[in-house]
Amino acid sequence: MPKTYFGLQTYKLLNGKIVKQSDIAKLPFYALWQEKSAGSTILPLDDNDIGIYLHDWEKFCRIFIETGE
């Protein structure tokens, strides 16, 4: 399966590509991601996880890498 920033798996759904919140939660900057992503669209998944659109995750990662925030 394809991966994205910080080695997270990507998943393809009918309405786009996502990463799982449970995977993001394993990263040391999860709290910062939660703060910065407030108000972003999320997708409830069948496995009781939450899907985060890949483009939102990658936008956060680019800003985080460039600024540290």
Phi and psi in radians as a Rosetta constraint file:
Dihedral C 1 N 2 CA 2 C 2 CIRCULARHARMONIC -1.153 0.35
Dihedral N 2 CA 2 C 2 N 3 CIRCULARHARMONIC 2.663 0.35
Dihedral C 2 N 3 CA 3 C 3 CIRCULARHARMONIC -2.148 0.35
Dihedral N 3 CA 3 C 3 N 4 CIRCULARHARMONIC 2.843 0.35
Dihedral C 3 N 4 CA 4 C 4 CIRCULARHARMONIC -2.244 0.35
Dihedral N 4 CA 4 C 4 N 5 CIRCULARHARMONIC -2.867 0.35
Dihedral C 4 N 5 CA 5 C 5 CIRCULARHARMONIC -0.827 0.35
Dihedral N 5 CA 5 C 5 N 6 CIRCULARHARMONIC 2.469 0.35
Dihedral C 5 N 6 CA 6 C 6 CIRCULARHARMONIC 1.065 0.35
Dihedral N 6 CA 6 C 6 N 7 CIRCULARHARMONIC 0.425 0.35
Dihedral C 6 N 7 CA 7 C 7 CIRCULARHARMONIC 1.290 0.35
Dihedral N 7 CA 7 C 7 N 8 CIRCULARHARMONIC 0.281 0.35
Dihedral C 7 N 8 CA 8 C 8 CIRCULARHARMONIC -1.324 0.35
Dihedral N 8 CA 8 C 8 N 9 CIRCULARHARMONIC 2.436 0.35
Dihedral C 8 N 9 CA 9 C 9 CIRCULARHARMONIC -1.175 0.35
Dihedral N 9 CA 9 C 9 N 10 CIRCULARHARMONIC 2.515 0.35
Dihedral C 9 N 10 CA 10 C 10 CIRCULARHARMONIC -1.892 0.35
Dihedral N 10 CA 10 C 10 N 11 CIRCULARHARMONIC 2.614 0.35
Dihedral C 10 N 11 CA 11 C 11 CIRCULARHARMONIC -2.248 0.35
Dihedral N 11 CA 11 C 11 N 12 CIRCULARHARMONIC 2.463 0.35
Dihedral C 11 N 12 CA 12 C 12 CIRCULARHARMONIC -1.760 0.35
Dihedral N 12 CA 12 C 12 N 13 CIRCULARHARMONIC 2.207 0.35
Dihedral C 12 N 13 CA 13 C 13 CIRCULARHARMONIC -2.005 0.35
Dihedral N 13 CA 13 C 13 N 14 CIRCULARHARMONIC 3.008 0.35
Dihedral C 13 N 14 CA 14 C 14 CIRCULARHARMONIC -1.054 0.35
Dihedral N 14 CA 14 C 14 N 15 CIRCULARHARMONIC -0.585 0.35
Dihedral C 14 N 15 CA 15 C 15 CIRCULARHARMONIC -1.794 0.35
Dihedral N 15 CA 15 C 15 N 16 CIRCULARHARMONIC 0.347 0.35
Dihedral C 15 N 16 CA 16 C 16 CIRCULARHARMONIC 2.376 0.35
Dihedral N 16 CA 16 C 16 N 17 CIRCULARHARMONIC -3.058 0.35
Dihedral C 16 N 17 CA 17 C 17 CIRCULARHARMONIC -1.735 0.35
Dihedral N 17 CA 17 C 17 N 18 CIRCULARHARMONIC 2.573 0.35
Dihedral C 17 N 18 CA 18 C 18 CIRCULARHARMONIC -2.390 0.35
Dihedral N 18 CA 18 C 18 N 19 CIRCULARHARMONIC 2.929 0.35
Dihedral C 18 N 19 CA 19 C 19 CIRCULARHARMONIC -2.105 0.35
Dihedral N 19 CA 19 C 19 N 20 CIRCULARHARMONIC 2.783 0.35
Dihedral C 19 N 20 CA 20 C 20 CIRCULARHARMONIC -1.653 0.35
Dihedral N 20 CA 20 C 20 N 21 CIRCULARHARMONIC 2.428 0.35
Dihedral C 20 N 21 CA 21 C 21 CIRCULARHARMONIC -1.056 0.35
Dihedral N 21 CA 21 C 21 N 22 CIRCULARHARMONIC -0.621 0.35
Dihedral C 21 N 22 CA 22 C 22 CIRCULARHARMONIC -1.080 0.35
Dihedral N 22 CA 22 C 22 N 23 CIRCULARHARMONIC -0.529 0.35
Dihedral C 22 N 23 CA 23 C 23 CIRCULARHARMONIC -1.288 0.35
Dihedral N 23 CA 23 C 23 N 24 CIRCULARHARMONIC -0.712 0.35
Dihedral C 23 N 24 CA 24 C 24 CIRCULARHARMONIC -1.101 0.35
Dihedral N 24 CA 24 C 24 N 25 CIRCULARHARMONIC -0.633 0.35
Dihedral C 24 N 25 CA 25 C 25 CIRCULARHARMONIC -1.075 0.35
Dihedral N 25 CA 25 C 25 N 26 CIRCULARHARMONIC -0.340 0.35
Dihedral C 25 N 26 CA 26 C 26 CIRCULARHARMONIC -1.401 0.35
Dihedral N 26 CA 26 C 26 N 27 CIRCULARHARMONIC -0.206 0.35
Dihedral C 26 N 27 CA 27 C 27 CIRCULARHARMONIC -1.484 0.35
Dihedral N 27 CA 27 C 27 N 28 CIRCULARHARMONIC 2.590 0.35
Dihedral C 27 N 28 CA 28 C 28 CIRCULARHARMONIC -1.170 0.35
Dihedral N 28 CA 28 C 28 N 29 CIRCULARHARMONIC -0.292 0.35
Dihedral C 28 N 29 CA 29 C 29 CIRCULARHARMONIC -1.858 0.35
Dihedral N 29 CA 29 C 29 N 30 CIRCULARHARMONIC 0.441 0.35
Dihedral C 29 N 30 CA 30 C 30 CIRCULARHARMONIC -0.978 0.35
Dihedral N 30 CA 30 C 30 N 31 CIRCULARHARMONIC -0.762 0.35
Dihedral C 30 N 31 CA 31 C 31 CIRCULARHARMONIC -1.071 0.35
Dihedral N 31 CA 31 C 31 N 32 CIRCULARHARMONIC -0.699 0.35
Dihedral C 31 N 32 CA 32 C 32 CIRCULARHARMONIC -1.128 0.35
Dihedral N 32 CA 32 C 32 N 33 CIRCULARHARMONIC -0.768 0.35
Dihedral C 32 N 33 CA 33 C 33 CIRCULARHARMONIC -1.022 0.35
Dihedral N 33 CA 33 C 33 N 34 CIRCULARHARMONIC -0.781 0.35
Dihedral C 33 N 34 CA 34 C 34 CIRCULARHARMONIC -1.009 0.35
Dihedral N 34 CA 34 C 34 N 35 CIRCULARHARMONIC -0.776 0.35
Dihedral C 34 N 35 CA 35 C 35 CIRCULARHARMONIC -1.092 0.35
Dihedral N 35 CA 35 C 35 N 36 CIRCULARHARMONIC -0.831 0.35
Dihedral C 35 N 36 CA 36 C 36 CIRCULARHARMONIC -1.296 0.35
Dihedral N 36 CA 36 C 36 N 37 CIRCULARHARMONIC -0.403 0.35
Dihedral C 36 N 37 CA 37 C 37 CIRCULARHARMONIC -1.684 0.35
Dihedral N 37 CA 37 C 37 N 38 CIRCULARHARMONIC 0.065 0.35
Dihedral C 37 N 38 CA 38 C 38 CIRCULARHARMONIC -0.956 0.35
Dihedral N 38 CA 38 C 38 N 39 CIRCULARHARMONIC 2.286 0.35
Dihedral C 38 N 39 CA 39 C 39 CIRCULARHARMONIC 1.598 0.35
Dihedral N 39 CA 39 C 39 N 40 CIRCULARHARMONIC -0.123 0.35
Dihedral C 39 N 40 CA 40 C 40 CIRCULARHARMONIC -1.305 0.35
Dihedral N 40 CA 40 C 40 N 41 CIRCULARHARMONIC 2.698 0.35
Dihedral C 40 N 41 CA 41 C 41 CIRCULARHARMONIC -1.246 0.35
Dihedral N 41 CA 41 C 41 N 42 CIRCULARHARMONIC 2.361 0.35
Dihedral C 41 N 42 CA 42 C 42 CIRCULARHARMONIC -2.187 0.35
Dihedral N 42 CA 42 C 42 N 43 CIRCULARHARMONIC 2.762 0.35
Dihedral C 42 N 43 CA 43 C 43 CIRCULARHARMONIC -2.153 0.35
Dihedral N 43 CA 43 C 43 N 44 CIRCULARHARMONIC 2.020 0.35
Dihedral C 43 N 44 CA 44 C 44 CIRCULARHARMONIC -1.121 0.35
Dihedral N 44 CA 44 C 44 N 45 CIRCULARHARMONIC 2.356 0.35
Dihedral C 44 N 45 CA 45 C 45 CIRCULARHARMONIC -1.917 0.35
Dihedral N 45 CA 45 C 45 N 46 CIRCULARHARMONIC 2.786 0.35
Dihedral C 45 N 46 CA 46 C 46 CIRCULARHARMONIC -1.098 0.35
Dihedral N 46 CA 46 C 46 N 47 CIRCULARHARMONIC -0.421 0.35
Dihedral C 46 N 47 CA 47 C 47 CIRCULARHARMONIC -1.616 0.35
Dihedral N 47 CA 47 C 47 N 48 CIRCULARHARMONIC 0.414 0.35
Dihedral C 47 N 48 CA 48 C 48 CIRCULARHARMONIC 1.116 0.35
Dihedral N 48 CA 48 C 48 N 49 CIRCULARHARMONIC 0.360 0.35
Dihedral C 48 N 49 CA 49 C 49 CIRCULARHARMONIC -1.828 0.35
Dihedral N 49 CA 49 C 49 N 50 CIRCULARHARMONIC 3.141 0.35
Dihedral C 49 N 50 CA 50 C 50 CIRCULARHARMONIC -2.178 0.35
Dihedral N 50 CA 50 C 50 N 51 CIRCULARHARMONIC 2.349 0.35
Dihedral C 50 N 51 CA 51 C 51 CIRCULARHARMONIC -1.629 0.35
Dihedral N 51 CA 51 C 51 N 52 CIRCULARHARMONIC 2.396 0.35
Dihedral C 51 N 52 CA 52 C 52 CIRCULARHARMONIC -2.006 0.35
Dihedral N 52 CA 52 C 52 N 53 CIRCULARHARMONIC 2.203 0.35
Dihedral C 52 N 53 CA 53 C 53 CIRCULARHARMONIC -0.988 0.35
Dihedral N 53 CA 53 C 53 N 54 CIRCULARHARMONIC 2.368 0.35
Dihedral C 53 N 54 CA 54 C 54 CIRCULARHARMONIC -1.008 0.35
Dihedral N 54 CA 54 C 54 N 55 CIRCULARHARMONIC -0.706 0.35
Dihedral C 54 N 55 CA 55 C 55 CIRCULARHARMONIC -1.138 0.35
Dihedral N 55 CA 55 C 55 N 56 CIRCULARHARMONIC -0.585 0.35
Dihedral C 55 N 56 CA 56 C 56 CIRCULARHARMONIC -1.205 0.35
Dihedral N 56 CA 56 C 56 N 57 CIRCULARHARMONIC -0.757 0.35
Dihedral C 56 N 57 CA 57 C 57 CIRCULARHARMONIC -1.077 0.35
Dihedral N 57 CA 57 C 57 N 58 CIRCULARHARMONIC -0.800 0.35
Dihedral C 57 N 58 CA 58 C 58 CIRCULARHARMONIC -1.198 0.35
Dihedral N 58 CA 58 C 58 N 59 CIRCULARHARMONIC -0.579 0.35
Dihedral C 58 N 59 CA 59 C 59 CIRCULARHARMONIC -1.116 0.35
Dihedral N 59 CA 59 C 59 N 60 CIRCULARHARMONIC -0.819 0.35
Dihedral C 59 N 60 CA 60 C 60 CIRCULARHARMONIC -0.989 0.35
Dihedral N 60 CA 60 C 60 N 61 CIRCULARHARMONIC -0.814 0.35
Dihedral C 60 N 61 CA 61 C 61 CIRCULARHARMONIC -1.074 0.35
Dihedral N 61 CA 61 C 61 N 62 CIRCULARHARMONIC -0.757 0.35
Dihedral C 61 N 62 CA 62 C 62 CIRCULARHARMONIC -1.061 0.35
Dihedral N 62 CA 62 C 62 N 63 CIRCULARHARMONIC -0.779 0.35
Dihedral C 62 N 63 CA 63 C 63 CIRCULARHARMONIC -1.153 0.35
Dihedral N 63 CA 63 C 63 N 64 CIRCULARHARMONIC -0.756 0.35
Dihedral C 63 N 64 CA 64 C 64 CIRCULARHARMONIC -1.066 0.35
Dihedral N 64 CA 64 C 64 N 65 CIRCULARHARMONIC -0.785 0.35
Dihedral C 64 N 65 CA 65 C 65 CIRCULARHARMONIC -1.139 0.35
Dihedral N 65 CA 65 C 65 N 66 CIRCULARHARMONIC -0.726 0.35
Dihedral C 65 N 66 CA 66 C 66 CIRCULARHARMONIC -1.278 0.35
Dihedral N 66 CA 66 C 66 N 67 CIRCULARHARMONIC -0.616 0.35
Dihedral C 66 N 67 CA 67 C 67 CIRCULARHARMONIC -2.003 0.35
Dihedral N 67 CA 67 C 67 N 68 CIRCULARHARMONIC -0.339 0.35
Dihedral C 67 N 68 CA 68 C 68 CIRCULARHARMONIC 1.387 0.35
Dihedral N 68 CA 68 C 68 N 69 CIRCULARHARMONIC 0.102 0.35
